[in-house]
Structure formats: C-alpha cells, structure tokens
C-alpha cells in the first residue's frame, strides 16, 4: 500500500512538472514551442491510444466484462458533450470564426478538469496493477508537455498577462496531483467490478483524447514526420510492455 501511494505521488508530481515545462517553454521560446507542438501531439497520440488498447481496456474487461465496453462508449459520448458545450478545442491562429479566444476562462477550466482526470487515471491505474499504473502514467506524462504549451499559448493569445498565465498554468499542473490523490483514497476499498468500471472510464478518456483531440490536430500540418511519430509512440508502448511483461 505504501509503494502504491509513493508511485501515485511520484507520477502525479512528474505529470504536473511536465505541464509546467510546457508553460515555461512558451515563455522562453514561444515561436519554437508553437511551431513544434504538433510533433509532440503526434507522438503523444500514438502512446495514448496504444496504452488504452493494450493495457487499460483489457484490464477493465477482465475485471468487469459485462459493463466495461458500455462505460467506454458513454465516456466517449460524455467527453463529446462536455467539450462541445464549453468549446475546449483551441484555435492555433486568431480568426473571425474562432470562438475560443473570447473564452479564455472556460477553456482554462476545461483544460484544468482534463488535468484533474489525468490524475484520477494515474490513481486508478496503480490501484488495479502496478504495470497498468506505470503504463497509464507514462502515457499521461508524454502528453502533459503539449498540454502545458497549449494552455499557455491559448491564454497568452486571449490577452492574459504572463503573470496570470503562469498562475493558471500552476493550477492546471497541481490539478493532476489532486486528482491522483483523490483517486487513491477513493478507490482503495472498492470492489474489483467497480475498479473495472473506473478503468473503463480511463480507457474511454484515453481513446477520446487520442482520437478526437490529438490525431485531428496532426492533420493541420501535413508531414510524414507526424505519421512516423504516431507509430513511434505506439512502438514505444509495445516495447515497454515487452520488457516489463505488461500489456495484453
């Protein structure tokens, strides 16, 4: 139990740190960070989707075969409704038809909730199995850097001061730790069937983020490197599975 707590604390801390690195990269080299975010997203998409299908979803089905896929479906639908209502999708450039730039605070709240959910996924993963926990945490860590870049770029272009953007970036980073610790204390005594449902929710979250948020962004800059990085992300997950004995 102590090692589970330490793992949850460590990986949620690193996830928050990765977000802050993305925020500070925008401050230090804004043009470079924005220009190369697409490549971080491509790699992250491969990692997240492979983790969902090879680690989290199989474990969820094993623990709750009757309801896991239904939970995944409703998680996807729930994310769609949530994002559609508050317009979380960000515009890369200012334009007359881009509504997000006039919605800095709602977009920040949405990204903060997304960070909170990332932390919950970490906590649930380690409750299920250390290998599932590590796989989930690594996938989250690898997409937190683009999240930091995105939230900082969005808020700066919305007109927020750098001091305020930095404060809000810290809030997004800390949210991952809060979610992870909340999940740790909440799921410690739940049944295996309930844990399967929570893992199914985690899998649905990963699938939606990868397929609906990250992959479509990669189409905005046509490059063979995007394809290569997606495949590298998938291959990395399989390599980790091979050497750790995890995955299905």
C-alpha positions as CSV (number, residue, x, y, z in Angstrom):
1,X,0.0,0.0,0.0
2,X,2.9,2.4,0.8
3,X,4.6,1.7,-2.5
4,X,1.2,2.4,-4.3
5,X,1.0,5.7,-2.6
6,X,4.6,6.6,-3.4
7,X,4.1,5.7,-7.0
8,X,0.9,7.8,-7.2
9,X,2.6,10.7,-5.6
10,X,5.7,10.5,-7.8
11,X,4.0,10.1,-11.2
12,X,1.3,12.8,-10.5
13,X,4.1,15.1,-9.4
14,X,6.1,14.5,-12.6
15,X,2.9,14.9,-14.7
16,X,2.4,18.4,-13.1
17,X,6.1,19.2,-13.7
18,X,5.8,18.2,-17.4
19,X,2.9,20.6,-17.7
20,X,4.9,23.4,-16.2
21,X,7.8,22.7,-18.5
22,X,5.4,23.2,-21.4
23,X,4.2,26.5,-19.9
24,X,7.8,27.8,-19.4
25,X,8.8,26.7,-22.9
26,X,6.2,29.1,-24.3
27,X,7.6,31.9,-22.2
28,X,11.2,31.1,-23.2
29,X,10.7,30.3,-26.9
30,X,7.1,30.9,-27.8
31,X,7.5,30.7,-31.6
32,X,9.5,27.4,-31.4
33,X,7.2,25.8,-28.9
34,X,4.1,26.6,-31.0
35,X,5.8,25.5,-34.2
36,X,6.7,22.1,-32.9
37,X,3.8,21.3,-30.6
38,X,2.2,19.3,-33.5
39,X,5.1,16.8,-33.3
40,X,4.7,16.4,-29.6
41,X,1.0,15.8,-30.2
42,X,1.6,13.1,-32.8
43,X,3.9,11.1,-30.6
44,X,1.5,11.5,-27.6
45,X,-1.4,10.3,-29.7
46,X,0.4,7.0,-30.5
47,X,1.3,6.5,-26.9
48,X,-2.1,7.2,-25.5
49,X,-4.1,5.1,-28.0
50,X,-1.7,2.1,-27.7
51,X,-1.8,2.3,-23.9
52,X,-5.6,2.4,-23.9
53,X,-6.0,-0.7,-26.1
54,X,-3.1,-2.8,-24.8
55,X,-3.2,-2.1,-21.1
56,X,-6.2,-0.3,-19.6
57,X,-9.1,-1.6,-21.7
58,X,-8.1,-5.3,-21.5
59,X,-7.7,-5.0,-17.7
60,X,-11.1,-3.3,-17.4
61,X,-12.8,-6.1,-19.4
62,X,-11.1,-8.7,-17.3
63,X,-12.4,-7.1,-14.1
64,X,-15.9,-6.2,-15.4
65,X,-16.6,-8.0,-18.6
66,X,-20.3,-7.2,-18.6
67,X,-20.1,-3.4,-18.4
68,X,-16.6,-2.2,-19.4
69,X,-17.4,-1.5,-23.1
70,X,-20.6,0.2,-22.2
71,X,-18.8,2.5,-19.9
72,X,-16.2,3.2,-22.6
73,X,-19.0,4.2,-25.0
74,X,-20.7,6.5,-22.6
75,X,-17.3,8.0,-21.6
76,X,-16.7,8.9,-25.2
77,X,-20.2,10.4,-25.6
78,X,-19.8,12.3,-22.3
79,X,-16.5,13.8,-23.4
80,X,-18.0,14.9,-26.7
81,X,-20.9,16.6,-24.9
82,X,-18.6,18.2,-22.4
83,X,-16.2,19.6,-25.0
84,X,-18.9,20.7,-27.3
85,X,-20.7,22.7,-24.7
86,X,-17.7,24.6,-23.4
87,X,-15.6,24.7,-26.6
88,X,-12.4,23.2,-25.3
89,X,-10.9,22.8,-28.7
90,X,-8.4,25.6,-29.2
91,X,-7.6,27.5,-32.4
92,X,-4.0,27.7,-33.4
93,X,-4.4,31.1,-35.1
94,X,-6.7,34.0,-34.5
95,X,-9.6,34.1,-36.9
96,X,-13.1,35.6,-37.1
97,X,-14.8,32.2,-36.6
98,X,-12.7,31.1,-33.7
99,X,-14.7,31.5,-30.5
100,X,-12.2,30.1,-28.1
101,X,-10.1,33.2,-28.0
102,X,-13.0,35.0,-26.4
103,X,-13.5,32.2,-23.9
104,X,-10.1,32.1,-22.1
105,X,-11.6,31.3,-18.7
106,X,-14.0,28.5,-19.8
107,X,-11.2,26.9,-21.9
108,X,-8.8,27.1,-18.9
109,X,-11.4,25.4,-16.7
110,X,-11.9,22.7,-19.2
111,X,-8.1,22.0,-19.5
112,X,-7.9,22.1,-15.7
113,X,-10.6,19.4,-15.4
114,X,-8.8,17.4,-18.1
115,X,-5.7,17.6,-15.9
116,X,-7.7,16.5,-12.9
117,X,-9.0,13.5,-14.8
118,X,-5.4,12.6,-15.8
119,X,-4.5,12.4,-12.2
120,X,-7.5,10.2,-11.5
121,X,-6.4,7.9,-14.2
122,X,-3.0,7.6,-12.6
123,X,-4.5,6.8,-9.2
124,X,-7.0,4.2,-10.6
125,X,-4.2,2.6,-12.7
126,X,-2.0,1.9,-9.7
127,X,-4.9,0.6,-7.7
128,X,-5.6,-2.0,-10.5
129,X,-2.0,-3.2,-11.0
130,X,1.5,-1.6,-10.9
131,X,2.1,-2.3,-14.6
132,X,-1.2,-0.8,-15.6
133,X,-0.4,2.2,-13.4
134,X,3.0,2.7,-14.9
135,X,1.7,2.4,-18.4
136,X,-1.0,4.9,-17.7
137,X,1.3,7.3,-16.0
138,X,3.9,7.2,-18.8
139,X,1.2,7.9,-21.4
140,X,-0.1,10.8,-19.4
141,X,3.4,12.2,-18.8
142,X,4.1,12.2,-22.5
143,X,1.1,14.3,-23.4
144,X,1.4,16.7,-20.5
145,X,4.1,18.8,-22.2
146,X,1.9,19.6,-25.2
147,X,-0.9,20.4,-22.7
148,X,1.3,23.0,-21.0
149,X,2.3,24.5,-24.3
150,X,-1.4,24.6,-25.5
151,X,-2.8,26.2,-22.3
152,X,-0.1,28.9,-22.1
153,X,-0.3,29.7,-25.8
154,X,-4.1,29.9,-25.7
155,X,-4.2,32.2,-22.6
156,X,-1.5,34.5,-23.9
157,X,-3.3,34.9,-27.2
158,X,-6.5,35.5,-25.3
159,X,-4.9,38.6,-23.8
160,X,-3.9,37.4,-20.3
161,X,-0.8,38.8,-18.7
162,X,2.2,36.5,-18.4
163,X,1.9,36.5,-14.6
164,X,-1.7,35.4,-14.8
165,X,-0.9,32.7,-17.4
166,X,1.9,31.4,-15.1
167,X,-0.5,31.2,-12.1
168,X,-3.2,29.4,-14.2
169,X,-0.5,27.0,-15.6
170,X,0.4,26.1,-12.0
171,X,-3.3,25.4,-11.2
172,X,-3.5,23.1,-14.2
173,X,-0.3,21.3,-13.1
174,X,-1.5,20.9,-9.5
175,X,-4.8,19.6,-10.6
176,X,-3.2,16.3,-11.7
177,X,-1.8,15.7,-8.2
178,X,-5.2,16.5,-6.6
179,X,-6.9,14.0,-9.0
180,X,-4.4,11.3,-8.3
181,X,-4.5,11.6,-4.6
182,X,-8.3,11.8,-4.6
183,X,-8.5,8.6,-6.7
184,X,-6.0,6.9,-4.4
185,X,-8.1,7.5,-1.3
186,X,-11.4,6.9,-3.0
187,X,-10.7,3.6,-4.8
188,X,-8.6,1.8,-2.2
189,X,-11.6,-0.3,-0.9
190,X,-13.8,-0.6,-4.0
191,X,-14.7,-4.0,-5.4
192,X,-12.9,-5.4,-8.4
193,X,-16.0,-4.9,-10.5
194,X,-16.1,-1.2,-9.6
195,X,-12.4,-0.9,-10.3
196,X,-13.1,-2.4,-13.8
197,X,-15.7,0.4,-14.4
198,X,-13.2,3.0,-13.3
199,X,-10.6,1.6,-15.6
200,X,-13.1,1.5,-18.5
201,X,-13.7,5.2,-17.9
202,X,-9.9,5.7,-18.0
203,X,-9.7,3.8,-21.3
204,X,-12.5,5.8,-22.8
205,X,-10.8,9.0,-21.7
206,X,-7.6,8.0,-23.4
207,X,-9.3,6.9,-26.6
208,X,-11.3,10.1,-26.8
209,X,-8.2,12.3,-26.1
210,X,-6.1,10.4,-28.6
211,X,-8.6,10.0,-31.4
212,X,-10.7,13.2,-31.1
213,X,-8.2,15.8,-29.7
214,X,-4.7,14.8,-30.7
215,X,-4.9,13.0,-34.1
216,X,-7.1,15.7,-35.7
217,X,-4.6,18.3,-34.6
218,X,-1.8,16.5,-36.5
219,X,-3.8,16.9,-39.8
220,X,-3.3,20.7,-39.5
221,X,0.3,20.3,-40.6
222,X,0.7,17.6,-43.3
223,X,4.0,15.9,-42.7
224,X,5.3,12.3,-42.9
225,X,7.0,13.0,-39.6
226,X,3.6,13.1,-38.0
227,X,2.9,9.6,-39.2
228,X,6.3,8.4,-38.1
229,X,5.9,9.9,-34.6
230,X,2.5,8.3,-34.1
231,X,4.0,4.9,-35.0
232,X,7.0,5.5,-32.7
233,X,4.6,6.3,-29.9
234,X,2.7,3.0,-30.5
235,X,6.0,1.1,-30.8
236,X,7.3,2.6,-27.5
237,X,4.3,1.2,-25.6
238,X,4.8,-2.3,-27.1
239,X,8.5,-2.2,-26.2
240,X,7.7,-1.2,-22.6
241,X,5.1,-4.0,-22.5
242,X,7.7,-6.5,-23.8
243,X,10.4,-5.6,-21.3
244,X,8.1,-5.2,-18.3
245,X,5.8,-8.2,-19.0
246,X,2.8,-5.9,-19.1
247,X,0.1,-5.4,-21.7
248,X,-2.3,-8.0,-23.2
